[in-house]
């Protein structure tokens, strides 16, 4: 395991003192322990120079979760460059995992056959779960770009990363025509409908639109319609990140051109097929569409979400389409939006009714332009989770003592990122960050 020495204690004290001054001692204490806990309990540095990052109470590493778990540390790279070693090690691990299976969402530390080996899909002993989610390929590209953007280091951008990036481009392009070109299938027996795919594992029908297909959402729930809008916009944004890396340190103009072309196709197709007219909110993004006329109007607590588009989708905070979509997501017209005695927020079909997620509260704060709202969201997250001293996956909006997953490291990290945002430390490329480039 990684010890606290990977985050210099003097740096952490300096930041924590700033948090205490801006908020109070209890907020600072929860923040500091969460920053220590992820490195201490979730990160495993391997002899091969890679890092395996546990999602929390499940002994597996999710490509999506582990990248998000590192986000608050990215905000401190100027103060603590050494933390970049952990991020670089994680990128190396993600690259090998993608090369092992670009359709897997979660991996075992060793090829021990743990996880969902009985699923009817092309499982291997090193894979914990093989639910194909396009955001699982986007997060590693974004993370690699963020590290380079902030520090200029390129040791993580090795030949393994290049090959993984090529496979990401190929996979996303294959899934633009899932029925004709893809051999990915997934079925699970004896489970809720959200854990398996219909049509003998192919998923519900879709038209060819230029968008890319995803079997499951970031929640690991099956898509209703398999063109997930925030996932497509995140894929486009991460491919633009890859194009910048390819033109720069990778010195591969061919890869840059392929990534940029695919990004443009995804963005254009999503804006053509994934935008709808809402009677109350005007032009907004749908959550899922199928190109056959069906659309799902909702948002989900997990990133990428419609709410998180400025963090993951390359969409500006003041983009009128995002502003309208945000207004919809935070309204009673969104079926996952709930109000209760602890406040209001977004839930997910992945968890019980009236359960809200700390992740979505943090995303709401990070995409808010109102400093008072940011501070209020920190306070509400802390109040609802104070008895645990850490962020859970979700809790009942009226009875916060009822919750799911006490150790969900991603939620801890999102709380820390919002706290850091309020006191002036920002993730590279995130809203509120100044020009954050090693060559600026």
N, C-alpha and C positions, 0 to 999 in steps of 0.2 A: 504494500500500500504506500501511497505518497503521504509524507508527513507534512506538518505545517511549515517546515523549512522551505518548501517550494513557494510559499507566499511569505516573504520577509515579514516577520512579526512587527518590525518597526513601521513598515509601510501599512500593514493592517491597522496598527494603533493610530497612525496618522489619519487614515481614512475614517476609522471608527470614531475618533474624536470629532471629526467634522460632522459625522452623522448624529452624534449625541448633541452637538450644538444646534443642528438644524431641527432635530426631532426631540428625543429624550433618551435617557439611559436605557430603558427597556428595549426600544427600537434598535439602539446601537448594539446591545447585547445579542439580540436575536440575529441581527445582520452578521456580526462578527463570527458567531458560532456556525452559522450557515456557510459562510465563506470557508471556514476551517473544515467543516464536516465533509463537504463535497470532495476536497482534496484528500482528506484523511480516510474517508470510508468508502468512497465511490471509485477513486482513480487507482488503477494498478499499473505501475510502470514495469514493462516487460524487458527481459534481457536483450531482445532484438531491436530495442529502440522505439517500440510502439507503446501506446497506452490503451488499456482496456478500461472502459468507464461503465460501471454498473448503473442501471437506471434507478436503483433504490432497493426496494424489497423483492425484486425479481432478479435472479442471478444471471442476467443477460445484458447485452449492450445493444441499444437501439441506435441506428444511425442518426435518426432525428433527435432523440433525447440528448445524446451525448454532446452534440454540437450546441444545443441550447444550454446545456449545463455549463458550458465554458463561457457563455456570453458575458457575465459580469467580470470575469478575469480579463477579458479582452479590453474592457474599459480602463484597466489599471496598467496596461503595458508600458505606458510612459514612466510610471513610478516603479514598476517591477518587471523589467524586461525578461527576467528569468522564467516567468510564468509562460512565456512563449515556447519554452522547451516542452512543456506539457501539451500545449496546443499542437505543436508540430508533431509530437509523438502520436497524438490522437489522429491527426490527418493521415499519417502513415498507416495507422491501423484501419481507418475507414477505407483507404485506397485498396488495401489487400482484401478487405471484406467485399467491396464492390466487385473486384475481379473474381472473387470466389463465387458470388451469386448476386447479380444486380437486381434480382427480384425479391431478395430477402430484406426484411425490415429489422430483424434482430438476430444477434449472433451469440454463440457460446464462446467462453474464453479459450477452451480447448475443444477439439473435435470429439467430445464425449457422448454425443447423441442425446443430450438433454433437450428439453423443450417439446414441441409439438410434432414429434416424429411420425405420428400416425396420420397426419394430414395427407390428403390425396393431392400431392404436388411433388415436384422434384426435390424432395428434402435431402440434405446431407448432414453428417454428424456435427459439422461446425455451425449449423444454422439452428437457432432457437425457434424462429417462426418465419414463414415465407409468405407473408401478406404483402403483395406489391403495392407500394405507396410512392407516388412520384416524388413527394417531398423528401423521401429517404435518400434520393439521389441529389436533390437540390441543396440540402443542408451541408454536406461535405464540401461542395464547390464554394458555397458562401463562406464557410469557415476558413478554407484555404486562402481565399481572397482577402478576408478580413485580416488574417495574420500578416500577409504580405503588405497589405495597404498600410497597416499601422507601423510595421517594423522594417520592411524591406528585405526580410530574410527569405531565402529561397530553398533552404535545405529540405523542406517538406515537399517541394515541387520537383520530385525526382522522376525517374522513368516509370516507377510504379504509379505515381499520381497521373502522369501523362496517359498511360494505358487505361487507367480507371476512368479518366475524363473522356477518352475516346469511346469507352463502353457506355458511359452515361449518355453521350450524344446518340449513339447507335440505338440504345434501348428506348430512349424517349421518342426517337423517330419511328422505330418499329411500332410503338404503341399508338402512333397516329392512325394506324389502320389495324386495330387489334384483331378483328375477326379474320382478316385475310393473312396477316403477316406474323402474328404472335402464337407461340406454342404454350404460353403461360396458362395454366389452369389451377384452380384452387377449390378444394372441398374439404369440409370438416364434418364429421359425423357427431350426432348427439349433442348439438350445441344450439344456441339461439340463432335465428336467421341472420343476425348481424355479423356472425363469425364465419359465414360461408358464402359462396357465390352460387347463383342460380344457373340454369342452362348447362348442366354438367360441368360446372366450374368456369364457364366463360364470362359470367355476368350478364346483366340485362342488355338488350340490343342497343347499339349506338349507330349513328351515321358517321361517315368520314367527314370531318369538319375542318381539319387542320389543328384542332386541339389534341392533346395527348391523353390517353386512357389511364385511369388508375383504378385498381381493384378495390382498394380500401382508403378510408380517410386517415388523417393524422391521428384520430382517436383509435385506430385499428378496427373501426366498424366498417362493414361493407358499404360502399357507395350505393345509393338508390339509383342515381344516374351517373355514369362512370366518367364524365368529364367534370372533374372537381375544379371549380373556378379559381379559388385561391391557390390550389396546387399548381395549376397551369401558369398563373402569373408568377409564382415563385420559381417554377422551372425556367421561365423566360428570363427572370432577373438573374438567376444563378448562372445561366448560360451566357449572359452578358458579362458577368464576373469572370467566367472562364475565358471568354474572348479577350478580355483585358489581360489576363494572365498569359494567354497564348501569344498575344502581340508583344508582351513585355518579357518577363523572365523565361518563359518557355521557348521563346523565339520560334514559334510554329504558326506562321500565317495561315496555313491550310486549316489547322484546327480552329483558329480564330474565325475564319470565314464560315466554317461549318456550324460553329456554335452561334455566331451572330445571325446567320440565316435561319436556323431553327428557332432562336429566340424571337425573331421578328414574326415568323409564322404563328407561333403559339400566342404571342401578344395580339396580333391582328385577329386571329380566329376567336380568341376568348372575348375580345371586345365586340366581335360580330355576333357570336352565338350566346355569350354569357351575360349580356346586359339586357335588362327587361324594364318595362314601364310599370311602376307601382302606383296605384291610385292615390296613395297618401304621400309617398316619398319621391315620386318622379323616377328618373332614370337611375337604376341601381344595379349592382352586380348580383346575380343569382349565386347560390352556393354550389349547385350542381345542375348540369344540363346533359342531354343526350344527343342533341342535334336532330331529334325527331319531333321536336315541339314540346317536350316535357321539360319542366324546370322545377327546382326545389328552392324555395325562398326561406332561408334560415341562416344562422351562423353557428359555429361550433366553438367550444372553448379552447381547443387545441390549435397550436400554430402548425402550418399556416392557416389563417382564418381570414375572413373578410375584414375583421377588425384589425388584423395585424398587417394589412397590405403595405403600409409605410415601412414596416420592419422587414418584410419578406418578399413583397411583390414589386418593389421599385416604384411605388405609387406615392406621389407627394401628399403631404398632410392636407394641403388646400385644394387638391384636385376635386372639382365639383362632384364627380362621380363617386369618389371616396367619401366626401362629406355627406352626400345623400345616403350612401350605403351604411355609413357609420350611424347615422340617425335612425335608419331602419333597424340595425342590429341592436341598438340600445333602446328599443321600443317594444311595446306589447305586440306589435305585428310580427316580431321574431319569436317563434315558438320556444326557443331556448332561453329567452330573457325572463327572469323572475324577480319579483320583489318580495321582501320579507322583513322580519324584525331586525335583521342585521344589516339591511341595506338592499341593494339590487345588484344584479350581475348576470353573467351568462353561464348556463349549464351546458349539458351535452346529452344526447341520447345514450351515450356510453355509460352514464351514471344515473341513479334514480331521479325521478321527478323532484323538482324544487331544490336540487343540489347545485350549488354554484362553485366555480373553480377559481382558486387563487391565480392560476396562470392567466385566465382571461381578465382578471382585475388588474394584473400587472401590465398586460398588453394594452388595456384601456388607458392606464396611466401613461405608458410610454408613447402612446399616440395622441395624447391630449395636448392641447395648446394652453390649457389653464393650469397654472402652478398650484392654485388652491385645490383643484380636483386631484392632481397628482398626490398632494400631501394627504388629502382625505382618503384616498385609496390605500395608501401605505397604512394609515391608522386603522382602516376597516379590516385589512388583511391581518394586521397584528392582533386586533381585538378578537377576531373570529378564531384565531389559531393560538392565542396566548397560552391556553392551558397546555398545549402540546409543545410550545417553544419552537415549532417548525411548521412549515407549510404542508398541508395534506394535499391529496389529489382534488378532493371536493368535499363540501360539507352542506348540511341542510341549512337553508337560508333563514329558517326560524329557530333551529336547534343545532347550533354549531358543534355541540358535543357529539353529534352523529356525523360521521365522516367516512370517507374511503381512503385507503392507502396512507398510513401515517408517514411512511418514508417514501416520498416521491421527489427525488432530487431536483428534477426539472422545475418544480414549483418553488423550491428554495431559491434556485438560481434566478428565477424571474422576479421574485421579491427583492433579491439583492440588486438586480439590474435597475429596478425602479427606484430603490433607495439611492443608488449611485447617480442615477439620472437627476434626481432632485437636488443633490449636493454638487452636481457639476461634472461628473465623470460619465462619459458616453462611449458606447460601443462603436467601433469604426463603421461609418456609413449609416448609422442610425439617425433618426430625427433628433435634432438638437445638437448633434456633433458639429464641431467646426470642421474646416477642411482638415481631414485626419489622414495625412499621407506622409509616408516616410521621406518623400522627395519634395514635399511642399516647402 
